[in-house]
């Protein structure tokens, strides 16, 4: 399963000084049976409340292509690379 290709982080403010922020936050979220995402939680943030809120909102907008015959929700904890 991989996240959608376009607009991965569409709600993170564009004008942030990433030299002072963590560009590799850790995030936990649930992928539901239909491929939608819910229960997004920041495990290790960027250091910016605005960037973290934008990251959560961006991930909530993701839609995965669910595997065939998937009948369970999956919780993932991942390290995001914000370039």
C-alpha positions in Angstrom: 0.0 0.0 0.0 1.3 3.4 -0.8 -0.2 6.9 -0.3 -1.5 8.9 -3.2 1.1 10.5 -5.4 -0.2 14.1 -5.7 -0.4 16.7 -3.0 1.0 14.5 -0.2 1.4 17.4 2.1 -1.0 19.9 0.7 -2.0 21.5 4.0 1.5 22.2 5.4 2.2 25.9 5.2 4.5 26.6 2.3 6.6 29.3 4.1 8.3 27.5 6.9 12.0 27.6 7.8 12.8 23.9 7.7 16.4 24.5 8.8 15.0 24.9 12.3 12.4 22.1 12.1 12.4 18.3 12.1 11.9 17.2 8.5 11.4 13.6 9.6 8.3 13.5 11.8 6.9 10.2 13.0 3.1 9.8 12.5 0.7 7.0 13.4 -2.6 6.5 11.5 -5.3 3.9 10.7 -6.1 2.9 7.1 -9.7 1.8 7.1 -11.1 -1.1 4.9 -12.2 1.3 2.2 -8.7 2.9 2.0 -9.6 6.1 3.8 -7.4 7.3 6.7 -8.4 8.2 10.2 -7.1 8.6 13.8 -3.9 10.4 12.7 -1.5 11.1 15.6 1.8 12.9 15.7 4.3 10.6 17.5 7.3 12.9 17.0 6.5 16.3 15.6 8.2 18.8 13.3 8.6 21.4 16.1 6.0 23.6 14.5 2.4 23.4 15.6 1.2 24.8 12.2 3.3 22.2 10.3 2.1 19.4 12.5 -1.6 20.4 12.1 -1.1 20.7 8.3 0.6 17.2 8.3 -2.3 15.7 10.1 -4.9 17.3 7.8 -2.9 16.2 4.8 -2.7 12.6 5.9 -6.4 12.6 6.7 -7.0 13.5 3.1 -5.0 10.5 1.8 -6.9 7.7 0.1 -5.2 4.3 -0.3 -6.2 1.6 -2.8 -7.2 -1.2 -0.5 -6.0 -4.7 -1.2 -8.6 -7.0 -2.5 -10.4 -8.9 0.2 -9.1 -6.6 2.9 -11.5 -6.9 5.9 -9.5 -5.2 8.6 -8.2 -1.8 9.5 -4.5 -1.3 9.6 -2.6 1.0 12.0 0.7 2.3 10.6 3.4 4.2 12.4 5.8 5.8 9.8 8.6 8.3 9.6 7.7 10.9 7.0 10.4 12.6 4.9 9.3 16.1 4.1 11.7 17.4 1.5 
